[in-house]
């Protein structure tokens, strides 16, 4: 049995980002750190996007940026200038490669290709069992999430942001690569909240992603037929599919912090770092891993890391509405983008808004459903 100061389970965005920050900080230079994952080279298995005001720490690995976004619905359509914000895109292979290069330079950080079986917290440490060995850590950071923990409970609503995306390439220059389609709700809703998300990388290449906020997933052919229909409506018939991606991201206000303990902290999706009302994770993970590294220099009890926030309650009410009235999602988002300034929306979704800015967002959406949801939560 091998002992470590810190063990990180999972080498996705949150696990690697935490290890990367530790690698760059001299405080952790004499700490033994182990990363455990079944795979080290994951390739382009993810596409992460986020908005950011000005320059950021990940600009050197960006695939593309946009200073304009398009929002579309039956009753509101607009190209929106988001400056000084930019909408930024990172392909996961660039992210993994860059961070691993820094991590691998540190002799105190070890990467183990193995599959985790379970882990158990004892009095002063955590024991991790893998298929091929046993390890002990003073502190464990777990990014391997278990959906059963929140899918089986009834107290908090659970939706999925699920999608299938195609990277396509055309012979003709058909894309306006200056504008990203943020949400296009003009696709048939079929009783759900459905939209097309389009990221034009250049005039010949774009990612088309058919996305739903709903409880149940679709059959693969339903997503792909929706993409084909969307392309055909726009006269895009001659194209080559370069890559495909799919995913399902939990949207829930389940209190993931209750799973933490003195020696175990759940991170990433497993820790509730996904923004419950939107499914966005990357920027939140960047902020939380930075805060976590600072926390570890002064605190020993991982239970103290989580802080209560007004935004948790906002997400809870929004998900209550979206769960009980899933067919009204397009109208809710359209009202928000029509009435509120996009910069205020971004600050609100980044959980950086003031009370006055919160009020502007609250007043931008139809009040009836939210009052009903708020009242039900009170009683």
C-alpha positions as CSV (number, residue, x, y, z in Angstrom):
1,X,0.0,0.0,0.0
2,X,1.5,3.3,-1.1
3,X,0.9,6.6,0.8
4,X,0.3,10.0,-0.8
5,X,-0.5,13.5,0.5
6,X,-3.1,14.0,-2.2
7,X,-4.8,11.6,-4.6
8,X,-6.9,12.9,-7.5
9,X,-9.4,10.5,-9.1
10,X,-10.1,11.2,-12.7
11,X,-8.0,13.2,-15.2
12,X,-10.8,15.2,-16.9
13,X,-11.1,18.9,-16.7
14,X,-11.4,19.3,-13.0
15,X,-8.8,16.7,-12.0
16,X,-6.2,17.8,-14.5
17,X,-6.8,21.5,-13.7
18,X,-6.3,20.9,-10.0
19,X,-3.1,18.9,-10.6
20,X,-1.9,21.6,-13.0
21,X,-2.4,24.4,-10.4
22,X,-0.6,22.3,-7.8
23,X,2.3,21.7,-10.3
24,X,2.7,25.5,-10.8
25,X,2.5,26.4,-7.0
26,X,5.7,26.0,-5.0
27,X,3.7,25.2,-1.9
28,X,2.9,21.7,-3.3
29,X,6.5,21.0,-4.4
30,X,7.2,18.7,-1.5
31,X,3.8,17.0,-1.5
32,X,3.3,13.6,-3.1
33,X,0.4,13.6,-5.6
34,X,-1.2,10.7,-7.5
35,X,-3.6,11.0,-10.4
36,X,-5.6,7.9,-11.2
37,X,-7.5,7.4,-14.4
38,X,-8.2,4.6,-16.9
39,X,-6.9,6.8,-19.7
40,X,-4.2,9.4,-20.0
41,X,-4.6,10.4,-23.6
42,X,-8.3,11.1,-24.2
43,X,-8.0,13.1,-27.4
44,X,-10.8,15.4,-28.5
45,X,-13.5,13.9,-26.4
46,X,-14.9,17.2,-25.3
47,X,-15.5,20.8,-26.5
48,X,-15.6,23.4,-23.8
49,X,-17.0,26.9,-24.3
50,X,-17.3,29.8,-21.9
51,X,-17.6,33.6,-22.0
52,X,-15.0,35.8,-20.5
53,X,-14.3,39.5,-20.1
54,X,-11.0,40.3,-21.8
55,X,-7.9,38.1,-21.7
56,X,-7.8,34.9,-19.8
57,X,-5.4,32.2,-18.6
58,X,-6.5,29.8,-21.3
59,X,-6.2,32.1,-24.3
60,X,-3.0,30.3,-25.5
61,X,-5.0,27.1,-26.1
62,X,-8.2,28.5,-27.6
63,X,-9.5,27.1,-30.8
64,X,-11.7,30.0,-31.6
65,X,-13.3,33.2,-30.2
66,X,-16.4,35.2,-31.1
67,X,-17.4,38.7,-30.1
68,X,-21.0,38.2,-31.4
69,X,-23.6,35.6,-30.6
70,X,-27.0,34.9,-32.2
71,X,-30.1,34.1,-30.2
72,X,-33.1,32.8,-32.1
73,X,-36.7,32.0,-31.1
74,X,-40.1,32.4,-32.7
75,X,-40.7,35.8,-31.0
76,X,-37.2,37.2,-30.6
77,X,-34.2,36.9,-32.9
78,X,-31.0,39.0,-32.7
79,X,-27.3,39.1,-33.4
80,X,-25.8,40.4,-30.1
81,X,-22.5,42.2,-29.6
82,X,-21.0,40.8,-26.4
83,X,-17.9,43.0,-26.2
84,X,-15.9,43.3,-23.9
85,X,-16.9,39.7,-23.4
86,X,-15.8,37.0,-25.8
87,X,-17.2,33.6,-26.3
88,X,-14.3,31.2,-26.2
89,X,-13.8,27.6,-27.4
90,X,-11.3,25.0,-26.3
91,X,-10.9,21.5,-27.8
92,X,-10.1,19.0,-25.1
93,X,-7.0,17.5,-26.8
94,X,-5.2,20.9,-26.6
95,X,-6.2,21.3,-23.0
96,X,-5.1,17.8,-21.9
97,X,-1.8,18.0,-23.8
98,X,-0.9,21.4,-22.5
99,X,-1.7,20.7,-18.8
100,X,0.0,17.3,-18.9
101,X,3.2,18.8,-20.2
102,X,3.4,21.0,-17.0
103,X,2.3,18.2,-14.7
104,X,4.8,15.6,-16.1
105,X,7.7,17.9,-15.3
106,X,7.1,17.5,-11.6
107,X,8.7,14.5,-10.0
108,X,6.3,14.6,-7.1
109,X,3.3,14.0,-9.3
110,X,2.6,10.5,-10.6
111,X,0.0,9.4,-13.1
112,X,-1.5,5.9,-12.7
113,X,-3.5,4.2,-15.5
114,X,-5.9,2.1,-13.5
115,X,-9.6,1.8,-12.7
116,X,-11.0,2.8,-9.3
117,X,-13.1,0.2,-7.5
118,X,-13.9,2.1,-4.4
119,X,-12.6,4.4,-1.7
120,X,-13.2,4.5,2.1
121,X,-12.5,7.2,4.6
122,X,-10.9,6.1,7.8
123,X,-10.0,8.2,10.9
124,X,-7.0,10.1,9.5
125,X,-6.8,9.1,5.8
126,X,-8.6,7.7,2.8
127,X,-8.0,4.2,1.3
128,X,-8.4,3.8,-2.4
129,X,-8.8,0.4,-4.0
130,X,-8.2,0.0,-7.7
131,X,-8.3,-3.1,-10.0
132,X,-4.5,-3.5,-9.6
133,X,-3.6,-2.0,-6.2
134,X,-4.3,-0.2,-3.0
135,X,-3.4,3.4,-2.1
136,X,-3.7,5.8,0.9
137,X,-4.1,9.5,0.8
138,X,-4.3,12.2,3.4
139,X,-6.7,14.0,1.1
140,X,-8.8,12.7,-1.8
141,X,-10.2,14.7,-4.6
142,X,-12.8,12.7,-6.5
143,X,-14.1,13.7,-10.0
144,X,-15.8,10.4,-10.8
145,X,-19.4,11.1,-10.4
146,X,-22.1,8.7,-9.5
147,X,-25.5,9.7,-11.1
148,X,-27.4,7.4,-8.7
149,X,-26.7,9.7,-5.8
150,X,-29.0,12.4,-7.3
151,X,-31.2,10.5,-9.7
152,X,-32.8,8.5,-6.9
153,X,-33.7,11.4,-4.6
154,X,-36.9,13.4,-5.0
155,X,-36.1,16.6,-3.1
156,X,-34.3,18.4,-5.9
157,X,-35.3,18.4,-9.6
158,X,-33.0,16.6,-12.1
159,X,-32.8,17.3,-15.8
160,X,-30.1,16.5,-18.4
161,X,-28.5,18.8,-20.8
162,X,-28.0,16.2,-23.6
163,X,-26.7,16.7,-27.1
164,X,-25.2,15.2,-30.2
165,X,-22.8,17.3,-32.2
166,X,-21.3,17.1,-35.7
167,X,-18.2,18.9,-36.8
168,X,-18.8,19.3,-40.5
169,X,-16.8,20.7,-43.4
170,X,-18.2,22.2,-46.6
171,X,-16.6,22.8,-50.0
172,X,-18.2,26.2,-50.3
173,X,-17.6,29.0,-47.9
174,X,-21.1,29.0,-46.3
175,X,-20.5,30.0,-42.6
176,X,-20.2,33.4,-41.0
177,X,-17.4,32.6,-38.5
178,X,-17.8,36.0,-36.8
179,X,-20.9,34.9,-34.9
180,X,-21.7,31.9,-32.7
181,X,-25.2,30.7,-32.5
182,X,-25.7,30.6,-28.8
183,X,-29.3,29.2,-28.8
184,X,-31.6,28.7,-31.7
185,X,-35.0,27.7,-30.5
186,X,-36.7,27.8,-33.9
187,X,-36.3,24.0,-34.1
188,X,-39.5,22.0,-33.2
189,X,-39.8,21.9,-29.4
190,X,-41.9,18.7,-29.2
191,X,-42.9,19.4,-25.6
192,X,-39.3,20.0,-24.5
193,X,-36.7,22.7,-24.3
194,X,-34.7,22.1,-27.6
195,X,-32.3,24.3,-29.5
196,X,-29.5,24.2,-32.0
197,X,-26.0,25.4,-31.0
198,X,-23.7,26.3,-33.8
199,X,-20.0,27.2,-33.6
200,X,-18.5,28.2,-36.9
201,X,-14.7,27.7,-36.7
202,X,-14.0,29.1,-40.2
203,X,-16.1,29.7,-43.3
204,X,-15.9,26.0,-44.2
205,X,-16.1,24.3,-40.8
206,X,-18.6,24.4,-38.0
207,X,-19.9,22.4,-35.0
208,X,-23.7,21.8,-35.1
209,X,-25.0,20.5,-31.8
210,X,-28.6,19.6,-31.2
211,X,-29.3,20.1,-27.5
212,X,-32.1,19.5,-25.1
213,X,-32.8,20.4,-21.5
214,X,-35.1,17.5,-20.4
215,X,-35.4,14.4,-18.3
216,X,-35.2,11.7,-20.9
217,X,-32.5,11.1,-23.6
218,X,-33.4,10.5,-27.2
219,X,-32.4,7.8,-29.6
220,X,-29.2,8.7,-31.5
221,X,-31.1,8.9,-34.8
222,X,-33.4,11.6,-33.4
223,X,-30.5,13.9,-32.7
224,X,-28.9,13.3,-36.0
225,X,-32.1,13.7,-38.0
226,X,-32.6,17.0,-36.3
227,X,-29.1,18.2,-37.3
228,X,-29.7,17.1,-40.9
229,X,-33.1,18.9,-41.1
230,X,-31.5,22.1,-39.7
231,X,-28.7,21.9,-42.2
232,X,-31.1,21.2,-45.1
233,X,-33.3,24.2,-44.2
234,X,-30.3,26.4,-44.6
235,X,-29.3,24.9,-47.9
236,X,-26.3,23.0,-46.5
237,X,-26.5,19.7,-48.3
238,X,-23.0,19.0,-49.5
239,X,-20.8,18.5,-46.4
240,X,-18.5,16.0,-44.8
241,X,-18.8,14.9,-41.2
242,X,-15.3,15.3,-39.7
243,X,-16.0,14.4,-36.1
244,X,-19.0,13.5,-33.8
245,X,-19.5,14.1,-30.2
246,X,-22.3,13.4,-27.7
247,X,-22.9,13.9,-24.0
248,X,-25.3,14.3,-21.1
249,X,-24.6,16.8,-18.4
250,X,-26.7,16.7,-15.1
251,X,-28.7,19.8,-14.3
252,X,-29.7,19.6,-10.7
253,X,-29.6,21.6,-7.5
254,X,-28.9,18.5,-5.5
255,X,-26.6,19.4,-2.6
256,X,-23.4,17.7,-3.6
257,X,-21.5,19.3,-0.7
258,X,-23.2,16.9,1.6
259,X,-21.1,14.1,0.1
260,X,-17.9,15.8,1.2
261,X,-16.0,15.0,4.4
262,X,-12.9,16.1,6.3
263,X,-10.6,14.1,3.9
264,X,-12.7,13.8,0.8
265,X,-13.8,16.5,-1.6
266,X,-15.8,15.8,-4.7
267,X,-14.9,18.1,-7.6
268,X,-16.1,18.8,-11.1
269,X,-19.5,17.3,-12.0
270,X,-19.2,15.0,-9.0
271,X,-18.9,18.0,-6.8
272,X,-21.8,20.0,-8.3
273,X,-19.4,22.4,-10.1
274,X,-21.6,22.2,-13.2
275,X,-23.9,25.3,-13.3
276,X,-27.3,23.7,-12.5
277,X,-29.4,26.0,-14.7
278,X,-27.2,25.9,-17.8
279,X,-24.9,22.9,-17.8
280,X,-21.8,25.1,-18.2
281,X,-18.8,23.7,-16.2
282,X,-15.4,24.9,-17.5
283,X,-15.2,28.4,-16.2
284,X,-16.7,27.4,-12.9
285,X,-14.1,24.7,-12.6
286,X,-11.3,27.2,-13.3
287,X,-12.5,29.4,-10.5
288,X,-13.1,26.7,-8.0
289,X,-9.7,24.9,-8.6
290,X,-7.9,28.2,-8.1
291,X,-9.9,28.8,-4.9
292,X,-9.2,25.2,-3.7
293,X,-5.5,25.5,-4.1
294,X,-5.5,28.6,-1.9
295,X,-7.8,26.9,0.6
296,X,-5.5,23.9,1.0
297,X,-2.7,26.2,2.2
298,X,-4.6,27.2,5.3
299,X,-7.3,24.6,6.0
300,X,-7.2,20.9,6.8
301,X,-10.9,20.1,6.8
302,X,-12.3,19.8,3.3
303,X,-15.8,20.1,4.7
304,X,-15.1,23.8,5.1
305,X,-14.4,24.4,1.4
306,X,-18.0,24.7,0.2
307,X,-19.7,28.1,0.7
308,X,-23.5,28.7,0.6
309,X,-24.6,30.9,-2.3
310,X,-27.8,32.8,-3.3
311,X,-27.2,31.4,-6.8
312,X,-28.0,27.8,-5.6
313,X,-31.5,28.9,-4.7
314,X,-31.9,30.8,-8.0
315,X,-30.9,27.6,-9.9
316,X,-33.3,25.5,-7.8
317,X,-36.3,27.7,-8.6
318,X,-35.4,27.8,-12.3
319,X,-35.0,24.0,-12.5
320,X,-38.4,23.6,-10.7
321,X,-40.0,25.7,-13.5
322,X,-38.1,24.0,-16.3
323,X,-38.9,20.5,-14.9
324,X,-42.6,21.1,-14.5
325,X,-43.1,23.2,-17.6
326,X,-40.4,21.9,-19.9
327,X,-42.2,23.0,-23.1
328,X,-41.9,26.7,-21.9
329,X,-38.1,26.8,-21.8
330,X,-37.8,28.6,-25.2
331,X,-40.1,31.4,-24.1
332,X,-38.3,31.8,-20.8
333,X,-34.9,32.2,-22.4
334,X,-36.2,34.4,-25.1
335,X,-37.8,36.7,-22.6
336,X,-34.5,37.0,-20.7
337,X,-32.4,37.7,-23.8
338,X,-34.9,40.2,-25.1
339,X,-35.3,42.2,-21.9
340,X,-31.9,41.9,-20.1
341,X,-28.5,43.1,-21.2
342,X,-26.4,40.1,-22.3
343,X,-23.5,41.3,-20.1
344,X,-25.8,41.2,-17.1
345,X,-26.9,37.7,-18.1
346,X,-23.3,36.6,-18.3
347,X,-22.5,38.0,-14.9
348,X,-25.6,36.4,-13.4
349,X,-24.8,33.0,-14.9
350,X,-21.1,33.3,-13.7
351,X,-22.5,33.9,-10.2
352,X,-20.7,37.3,-10.1
353,X,-23.8,39.6,-10.2
354,X,-24.9,42.1,-7.6
355,X,-28.4,42.1,-6.0
356,X,-29.5,44.8,-8.3
357,X,-28.3,42.8,-11.3
358,X,-30.1,39.8,-10.0
359,X,-33.3,41.8,-9.8
360,X,-32.9,42.8,-13.5
361,X,-32.6,39.2,-14.5
362,X,-35.6,38.1,-12.3
363,X,-37.7,40.9,-13.8
364,X,-36.8,39.8,-17.3
365,X,-38.6,36.5,-17.2
366,X,-42.4,35.8,-17.0
367,X,-43.1,35.9,-13.3
368,X,-46.1,33.5,-13.0
369,X,-44.2,30.1,-13.1
370,X,-41.4,31.4,-10.8
371,X,-43.8,32.7,-8.2
372,X,-45.6,29.4,-8.2
373,X,-42.3,27.5,-7.8
374,X,-41.1,29.9,-5.1
375,X,-44.3,29.5,-3.1
376,X,-44.1,25.7,-3.3
377,X,-40.6,25.7,-2.0
378,X,-41.7,27.9,0.9
379,X,-44.4,25.5,2.0
